[in-house]
């Protein structure tokens, strides 16, 4: 099977690269490290004007009805620029959940506003004892009349401090497995009893938060999808988001490799560029192999989400997440080694890519988790 970009996707990538070169310099990224929000409304507005918030949404709600591969070429360029801001959490976590499980009223309210850039959202999933297991959900939603009461804490919620609403996963059937006892809820930020607190992070361009619920009451209109059936929807959403992170990984690794190889051509030792020495030359060649192989598996995974059968899509997403996460980390570390002491300095940009690599490696399941997922899918332990 041949998977490659078409002419439109090549043009989307070209426009995205030019946009980030003009609007998201490394100096801007560094400033966002120190900014309370981690992004600016000006940059967000310009990204909305590019149509990126609307790419995956249906035309009926102001979207462009495009495929995941189309967005992945943008995310790859975002990875090259270490772009800050809540685009990923809004488009690939919150919006995808609503698109997959929402009723008509919920879609009209939220998807239309996401497409126009008026609303930003995120997904609250991980809990204090969940480790890398995405299906470990113990936060309880107790029945209360025609609604529910939420109590508990969610950790590592991306961009929650700048979100207008949160899609939250809670257990409505205690004692059951994830497939049969999880429900998704829509919570507007500012709801009584809901507290969002920033967490210390390695990657300052992607803010993480703790979300605490204390007797938060949600009505029946805030239930997203069917009660006790949230995991079947959420698992598909997470796979598409994992592929989106893979695209970021490829872009970040590609740029790290470029930085290292350019330095190897310019840095002279013993009257020769260090890139002429075998140790450096082989390291750069290995980086190239890892970037290109990661790009291939990412394209395959993106294609499978829209075109493949459910099992193929699940296998491809987990295989790609495990592979590209490790590749990005390996390439970023190798790039630091090529630069030597210069690569360890705050003044050089390379540490921004290494930090994004480490953050993306554990986000939405680390490589160990996804290797186990591949085994479970192949052996039929997971229904897809």
MINU-599610 format. One record per residue (C-alpha): residue number from 1; residue in three letters; x, y, z. Coordinates in steps of 0.1 Angstrom, whole numbers, padded with zeros to 4 digits, m for minus. Each point is the difference from the previous one (the first is absolute). Layout:
N
<NUM,"ALA",<X,Y,Z>>;
...
END
This chain:
384
<1,"UNK",<0000,0000,0000>>;
<2,"UNK",<0013,0035,m0009>>;
<3,"UNK",<m0007,0028,0024>>;
<4,"UNK",<0013,0034,m0010>>;
<5,"UNK",<m0011,0036,0002>>;
<6,"UNK",<m0022,0013,m0028>>;
<7,"UNK",<0004,0035,m0016>>;
<8,"UNK",<m0024,0017,0024>>;
<9,"UNK",<0018,m0015,0031>>;
<10,"UNK",<0034,0011,m0014>>;
<11,"UNK",<m0014,0035,m0003>>;
<12,"UNK",<m0015,m0001,0035>>;
<13,"UNK",<0034,m0009,0014>>;
<14,"UNK",<0017,0027,m0020>>;
<15,"UNK",<m0024,0027,0013>>;
<16,"UNK",<0003,m0013,0035>>;
<17,"UNK",<0038,0001,0000>>;
<18,"UNK",<0000,0036,m0014>>;
<19,"UNK",<m0026,0010,0026>>;
<20,"UNK",<0021,m0013,0029>>;
<21,"UNK",<0032,0015,m0013>>;
<22,"UNK",<m0017,0034,0000>>;
<23,"UNK",<m0022,m0003,0031>>;
<24,"UNK",<0017,m0024,0024>>;
<25,"UNK",<0037,0006,0002>>;
<26,"UNK",<0022,m0017,0026>>;
<27,"UNK",<0001,0034,0018>>;
<28,"UNK",<m0038,0000,0002>>;
<29,"UNK",<0000,m0036,0013>>;
<30,"UNK",<0025,0010,0027>>;
<31,"UNK",<m0023,0029,0010>>;
<32,"UNK",<m0029,m0023,0003>>;
<33,"UNK",<0020,m0021,0025>>;
<34,"UNK",<m0002,0030,0024>>;
<35,"UNK",<m0036,0010,m0009>>;
<36,"UNK",<m0028,m0010,0024>>;
<37,"UNK",<m0022,m0014,m0028>>;
<38,"UNK",<0027,m0013,m0022>>;
<39,"UNK",<m0014,0014,m0032>>;
<40,"UNK",<m0016,0033,m0013>>;
<41,"UNK",<m0034,0008,m0013>>;
<42,"UNK",<0016,0015,m0031>>;
<43,"UNK",<0017,m0033,m0009>>;
<44,"UNK",<m0031,m0020,0007>>;
<45,"UNK",<m0021,0023,m0022>>;
<46,"UNK",<0024,m0003,m0029>>;
<47,"UNK",<0000,m0038,0003>>;
<48,"UNK",<m0038,0001,0000>>;
<49,"UNK",<0001,0021,m0032>>;
<50,"UNK",<0022,m0027,m0016>>;
<51,"UNK",<m0029,m0024,0005>>;
<52,"UNK",<0018,m0024,0023>>;
<53,"UNK",<m0027,m0001,0027>>;
<54,"UNK",<m0026,m0009,m0026>>;
<55,"UNK",<0019,m0026,m0020>>;
<56,"UNK",<m0014,m0032,0015>>;
<57,"UNK",<m0035,0014,0007>>;
<58,"UNK",<m0031,m0007,m0021>>;
<59,"UNK",<m0011,0028,m0025>>;
<60,"UNK",<m0034,0002,0018>>;
<61,"UNK",<0018,0016,0030>>;
<62,"UNK",<0023,0023,m0019>>;
<63,"UNK",<0027,m0026,m0005>>;
<64,"UNK",<0020,m0010,m0031>>;
<65,"UNK",<m0007,m0038,0003>>;
<66,"UNK",<0036,m0010,m0007>>;
<67,"UNK",<0019,m0031,0010>>;
<68,"UNK",<0024,m0006,0028>>;
<69,"UNK",<0029,m0002,m0025>>;
<70,"UNK",<m0007,0036,m0010>>;
<71,"UNK",<0003,0012,0036>>;
<72,"UNK",<0031,m0022,0006>>;
<73,"UNK",<0020,0020,m0026>>;
<74,"UNK",<m0008,0031,0020>>;
<75,"UNK",<0009,m0017,0033>>;
<76,"UNK",<0033,m0011,m0015>>;
<77,"UNK",<0009,0036,m0007>>;
<78,"UNK",<m0012,0009,0035>>;
<79,"UNK",<0025,m0025,0013>>;
<80,"UNK",<0028,0015,m0020>>;
<81,"UNK",<m0008,0034,0016>>;
<82,"UNK",<m0008,m0013,0036>>;
<83,"UNK",<m0032,0020,m0003>>;
<84,"UNK",<m0017,0010,0033>>;
<85,"UNK",<m0037,0002,0006>>;
<86,"UNK",<m0032,m0021,0003>>;
<87,"UNK",<m0006,m0009,m0036>>;
<88,"UNK",<0008,m0037,0006>>;
<89,"UNK",<m0022,m0004,0031>>;
<90,"UNK",<m0029,0019,m0016>>;
<91,"UNK",<0000,m0016,m0034>>;
<92,"UNK",<0011,m0036,0007>>;
<93,"UNK",<m0013,m0006,0035>>;
<94,"UNK",<m0030,0021,0008>>;
<95,"UNK",<m0015,0005,m0035>>;
<96,"UNK",<0006,m0036,m0011>>;
<97,"UNK",<m0018,m0012,0031>>;
<98,"UNK",<m0030,0022,m0007>>;
<99,"UNK",<0000,m0009,m0037>>;
<100,"UNK",<0000,m0037,0009>>;
<101,"UNK",<m0025,m0001,0028>>;
<102,"UNK",<m0019,0033,0002>>;
<103,"UNK",<m0037,0005,m0007>>;
<104,"UNK",<m0011,0026,m0025>>;
<105,"UNK",<m0004,0027,0025>>;
<106,"UNK",<0034,m0006,0015>>;
<107,"UNK",<0016,0000,m0034>>;
<108,"UNK",<m0017,0032,m0011>>;
<109,"UNK",<0010,0017,0032>>;
<110,"UNK",<0037,m0011,0002>>;
<111,"UNK",<0012,m0010,m0034>>;
<112,"UNK",<m0012,0031,m0017>>;
<113,"UNK",<0018,0021,0026>>;
<114,"UNK",<0032,m0021,m0002>>;
<115,"UNK",<0001,0004,m0038>>;
<116,"UNK",<m0003,0038,0004>>;
<117,"UNK",<0026,0001,0027>>;
<118,"UNK",<m0025,0013,0026>>;
<119,"UNK",<0004,m0030,0024>>;
<120,"UNK",<0030,m0020,0011>>;
<121,"UNK",<m0003,m0033,0017>>;
<122,"UNK",<0020,m0029,0014>>;
<123,"UNK",<m0004,m0036,0013>>;
<124,"UNK",<0004,m0010,0037>>;
<125,"UNK",<0009,m0037,0002>>;
<126,"UNK",<0031,m0009,0021>>;
<127,"UNK",<m0003,m0005,0038>>;
<128,"UNK",<0026,m0001,0028>>;
<129,"UNK",<0004,m0038,m0001>>;
<130,"UNK",<m0005,m0006,m0037>>;
<131,"UNK",<0037,0000,m0010>>;
<132,"UNK",<0001,m0006,m0038>>;
<133,"UNK",<m0033,m0019,m0001>>;
<134,"UNK",<m0025,0021,m0019>>;
<135,"UNK",<m0030,m0022,0010>>;
<136,"UNK",<0006,0004,0037>>;
<137,"UNK",<m0029,0022,0010>>;
<138,"UNK",<m0012,m0001,0036>>;
<139,"UNK",<m0014,0035,0005>>;
<140,"UNK",<m0036,m0007,0009>>;
<141,"UNK",<m0031,0017,m0014>>;
<142,"UNK",<m0029,m0007,0024>>;
<143,"UNK",<m0036,0001,m0012>>;
<144,"UNK",<m0018,0031,0014>>;
<145,"UNK",<m0036,0003,m0012>>;
<146,"UNK",<0001,0003,m0037>>;
<147,"UNK",<0037,0010,0000>>;
<148,"UNK",<0033,m0010,0017>>;
<149,"UNK",<0024,0013,0027>>;
<150,"UNK",<0037,0000,m0008>>;
<151,"UNK",<0027,m0004,0026>>;
<152,"UNK",<0037,m0006,m0006>>;
<153,"UNK",<0032,0013,m0017>>;
<154,"UNK",<0012,m0002,m0035>>;
<155,"UNK",<0037,0006,m0007>>;
<156,"UNK",<0021,0011,m0030>>;
<157,"UNK",<m0030,0015,m0018>>;
<158,"UNK",<0016,0019,m0029>>;
<159,"UNK",<m0008,0037,m0003>>;
<160,"UNK",<m0028,m0001,0025>>;
<161,"UNK",<0009,0035,0013>>;
<162,"UNK",<m0008,0015,m0033>>;
<163,"UNK",<m0030,m0022,m0009>>;
<164,"UNK",<m0036,0011,m0001>>;
<165,"UNK",<m0013,m0035,0006>>;
<166,"UNK",<0012,m0034,0010>>;
<167,"UNK",<m0010,m0035,m0012>>;
<168,"UNK",<0004,m0021,0032>>;
<169,"UNK",<m0001,m0038,0003>>;
<170,"UNK",<m0014,m0015,0032>>;
<171,"UNK",<m0013,m0033,0012>>;
<172,"UNK",<m0038,m0003,0003>>;
<173,"UNK",<0001,m0038,0006>>;
<174,"UNK",<0024,m0008,0028>>;
<175,"UNK",<0018,m0033,m0002>>;
<176,"UNK",<m0005,m0005,m0037>>;
<177,"UNK",<0028,0000,m0026>>;
<178,"UNK",<0007,0031,m0021>>;
<179,"UNK",<m0020,m0012,m0030>>;
<180,"UNK",<m0033,m0002,0020>>;
<181,"UNK",<0001,0026,0027>>;
<182,"UNK",<0014,0033,m0012>>;
<183,"UNK",<m0020,0031,m0009>>;
<184,"UNK",<0012,0033,m0016>>;
<185,"UNK",<m0012,0033,0013>>;
<186,"UNK",<0002,0036,m0014>>;
<187,"UNK",<0010,0025,0027>>;
<188,"UNK",<0002,0037,m0007>>;
<189,"UNK",<0030,0016,0018>>;
<190,"UNK",<m0014,0021,0029>>;
<191,"UNK",<m0025,m0026,0011>>;
<192,"UNK",<m0005,0000,0038>>;
<193,"UNK",<0024,m0024,0017>>;
<194,"UNK",<0023,m0003,m0030>>;
<195,"UNK",<0036,0011,0006>>;
<196,"UNK",<0029,0002,m0025>>;
<197,"UNK",<0035,0002,0013>>;
<198,"UNK",<0032,0002,m0021>>;
<199,"UNK",<0026,m0027,0005>>;
<200,"UNK",<0038,0003,m0004>>;
<201,"UNK",<0010,m0014,m0035>>;
<202,"UNK",<0031,m0009,m0020>>;
<203,"UNK",<m0014,0014,m0032>>;
<204,"UNK",<m0010,0036,0007>>;
<205,"UNK",<m0017,0003,m0034>>;
<206,"UNK",<m0027,m0024,0010>>;
<207,"UNK",<m0015,0007,0034>>;
<208,"UNK",<m0014,m0028,0022>>;
<209,"UNK",<m0025,0005,0027>>;
<210,"UNK",<m0018,m0018,0029>>;
<211,"UNK",<m0038,0001,m0002>>;
<212,"UNK",<m0018,m0006,0033>>;
<213,"UNK",<m0037,m0005,0003>>;
<214,"UNK",<m0017,0005,0034>>;
<215,"UNK",<m0037,m0009,m0002>>;
<216,"UNK",<m0002,0013,m0035>>;
<217,"UNK",<m0036,m0006,m0012>>;
<218,"UNK",<m0006,m0007,m0037>>;
<219,"UNK",<m0033,m0003,m0016>>;
<220,"UNK",<m0012,m0025,m0027>>;
<221,"UNK",<0008,0025,m0027>>;
<222,"UNK",<0037,m0001,0010>>;
<223,"UNK",<0003,m0038,m0006>>;
<224,"UNK",<0020,m0006,m0032>>;
<225,"UNK",<m0012,m0031,m0017>>;
<226,"UNK",<m0017,m0029,0019>>;
<227,"UNK",<0004,m0006,0037>>;
<228,"UNK",<0025,m0028,0007>>;
<229,"UNK",<0010,m0002,m0036>>;
<230,"UNK",<0027,0028,m0001>>;
<231,"UNK",<0030,m0021,m0005>>;
<232,"UNK",<m0010,m0014,m0034>>;
<233,"UNK",<0000,0036,m0012>>;
<234,"UNK",<0029,0012,0019>>;
<235,"UNK",<0024,m0028,m0011>>;
<236,"UNK",<m0005,0010,m0036>>;
<237,"UNK",<0006,0037,0008>>;
<238,"UNK",<0032,m0008,0018>>;
<239,"UNK",<0013,m0020,m0029>>;
<240,"UNK",<m0004,0029,m0024>>;
<241,"UNK",<0016,0024,0026>>;
<242,"UNK",<0029,m0025,0004>>;
<243,"UNK",<0006,0002,m0038>>;
<244,"UNK",<m0001,0038,0003>>;
<245,"UNK",<0028,m0002,0026>>;
<246,"UNK",<0019,m0023,m0024>>;
<247,"UNK",<m0001,0028,m0026>>;
<248,"UNK",<0014,0025,0025>>;
<249,"UNK",<0027,m0026,0009>>;
<250,"UNK",<0011,m0003,m0036>>;
<251,"UNK",<0001,0037,m0005>>;
<252,"UNK",<0020,0006,0031>>;
<253,"UNK",<0025,m0028,m0008>>;
<254,"UNK",<0004,0013,m0035>>;
<255,"UNK",<0009,0035,0012>>;
<256,"UNK",<0023,m0014,0027>>;
<257,"UNK",<0018,m0020,m0027>>;
<258,"UNK",<0003,0032,m0022>>;
<259,"UNK",<0015,0019,0029>>;
<260,"UNK",<0026,m0027,0007>>;
<261,"UNK",<0010,m0006,m0036>>;
<262,"UNK",<0004,0037,m0007>>;
<263,"UNK",<0022,0004,0031>>;
<264,"UNK",<0020,m0030,m0012>>;
<265,"UNK",<0007,0017,m0033>>;
<266,"UNK",<0010,0034,0016>>;
<267,"UNK",<0019,m0011,0032>>;
<268,"UNK",<0037,m0005,m0007>>;
<269,"UNK",<0024,m0021,0020>>;
<270,"UNK",<0035,m0008,m0010>>;
<271,"UNK",<m0005,0020,m0032>>;
<272,"UNK",<m0029,m0021,m0011>>;
<273,"UNK",<m0038,0002,0004>>;
<274,"UNK",<m0010,m0024,0028>>;
<275,"UNK",<m0025,m0015,m0024>>;
<276,"UNK",<0029,m0015,m0020>>;
<277,"UNK",<0009,m0023,0029>>;
<278,"UNK",<m0015,m0034,0000>>;
<279,"UNK",<m0015,0002,0035>>;
<280,"UNK",<m0020,0031,m0008>>;
<281,"UNK",<m0008,m0010,m0036>>;
<282,"UNK",<m0015,m0034,0011>>;
<283,"UNK",<m0020,0017,0028>>;
<284,"UNK",<m0015,0025,m0025>>;
<285,"UNK",<m0008,m0029,m0025>>;
<286,"UNK",<m0017,m0019,0028>>;
<287,"UNK",<m0021,0031,0008>>;
<288,"UNK",<m0011,0002,m0036>>;
<289,"UNK",<m0010,m0037,0000>>;
<290,"UNK",<m0021,0005,0031>>;
<291,"UNK",<m0017,0031,m0012>>;
<292,"UNK",<m0010,m0016,m0033>>;
<293,"UNK",<m0012,m0032,0015>>;
<294,"UNK",<m0020,0019,0026>>;
<295,"UNK",<m0016,0021,m0027>>;
<296,"UNK",<m0010,m0031,m0019>>;
<297,"UNK",<m0017,m0017,0029>>;
<298,"UNK",<m0018,0033,0009>>;
<299,"UNK",<m0014,0003,m0035>>;
<300,"UNK",<m0012,m0036,0001>>;
<301,"UNK",<m0017,0006,0034>>;
<302,"UNK",<m0017,0032,m0011>>;
<303,"UNK",<m0012,m0017,m0032>>;
<304,"UNK",<m0013,m0030,0021>>;
<305,"UNK",<m0021,0022,0023>>;
<306,"UNK",<m0022,0012,m0030>>;
<307,"UNK",<0004,m0028,m0025>>;
<308,"UNK",<0009,m0032,0019>>;
<309,"UNK",<m0022,m0025,0020>>;
<310,"UNK",<m0002,0005,0038>>;
<311,"UNK",<0027,m0026,0008>>;
<312,"UNK",<0024,0014,m0025>>;
<313,"UNK",<m0006,0035,0013>>;
<314,"UNK",<0006,m0010,0036>>;
<315,"UNK",<0032,m0020,m0008>>;
<316,"UNK",<0014,0028,m0021>>;
<317,"UNK",<m0007,0027,0026>>;
<318,"UNK",<0017,m0019,0028>>;
<319,"UNK",<0029,m0012,m0022>>;
<320,"UNK",<0006,0036,m0012>>;
<321,"UNK",<m0003,0016,0034>>;
<322,"UNK",<0026,m0024,0015>>;
<323,"UNK",<0024,0003,m0029>>;
<324,"UNK",<m0001,0037,m0007>>;
<325,"UNK",<0002,0009,0037>>;
<326,"UNK",<0032,m0019,0004>>;
<327,"UNK",<0013,0013,m0033>>;
<328,"UNK",<m0005,0036,0009>>;
<329,"UNK",<0017,m0005,0034>>;
<330,"UNK",<0029,m0018,m0016>>;
<331,"UNK",<0005,0026,m0027>>;
<332,"UNK",<m0002,0029,0024>>;
<333,"UNK",<0025,m0017,0023>>;
<334,"UNK",<0023,m0008,m0029>>;
<335,"UNK",<m0002,0036,m0012>>;
<336,"UNK",<0010,0013,0034>>;
<337,"UNK",<0030,m0024,m0001>>;
<338,"UNK",<0010,0013,m0035>>;
<339,"UNK",<0000,0036,0014>>;
<340,"UNK",<0019,m0010,0031>>;
<341,"UNK",<0001,0026,0028>>;
<342,"UNK",<m0019,0025,m0022>>;
<343,"UNK",<m0030,m0023,m0001>>;
<344,"UNK",<m0004,0001,0038>>;
<345,"UNK",<m0002,0038,0002>>;
<346,"UNK",<m0032,0019,0006>>;
<347,"UNK",<0010,0024,m0028>>;
<348,"UNK",<m0003,m0027,m0027>>;
<349,"UNK",<m0034,m0010,m0012>>;
<350,"UNK",<0006,m0038,0000>>;
<351,"UNK",<m0011,m0005,0036>>;
<352,"UNK",<m0035,0012,m0010>>;
<353,"UNK",<m0002,m0030,m0024>>;
<354,"UNK",<0014,m0024,0026>>;
<355,"UNK",<m0026,0011,0025>>;
<356,"UNK",<m0029,m0004,m0025>>;
<357,"UNK",<0014,m0034,m0008>>;
<358,"UNK",<m0001,m0011,0036>>;
<359,"UNK",<m0034,0015,0006>>;
<360,"UNK",<m0015,m0016,m0031>>;
<361,"UNK",<0016,m0034,0008>>;
<362,"UNK",<m0022,m0005,0031>>;
<363,"UNK",<m0031,0019,m0012>>;
<364,"UNK",<m0030,m0022,m0010>>;
<365,"UNK",<0019,m0032,0009>>;
<366,"UNK",<0037,m0006,0001>>;
<367,"UNK",<0018,m0025,m0023>>;
<368,"UNK",<m0002,m0029,0025>>;
<369,"UNK",<m0038,0005,0002>>;
<370,"UNK",<m0004,0001,m0037>>;
<371,"UNK",<0021,m0031,m0006>>;
<372,"UNK",<m0023,m0018,0024>>;
<373,"UNK",<m0030,0014,m0019>>;
<374,"UNK",<0014,m0015,m0032>>;
<375,"UNK",<0002,m0034,0016>>;
<376,"UNK",<m0035,0002,0015>>;
<377,"UNK",<m0015,0011,m0033>>;
<378,"UNK",<0018,m0028,m0019>>;
<379,"UNK",<m0011,m0026,0025>>;
<380,"UNK",<m0036,0013,0000>>;
<381,"UNK",<0000,0011,0036>>;
<382,"UNK",<m0012,0034,m0010>>;
<383,"UNK",<m0032,0004,m0020>>;
<384,"UNK",<0004,0026,m0028>>;
END
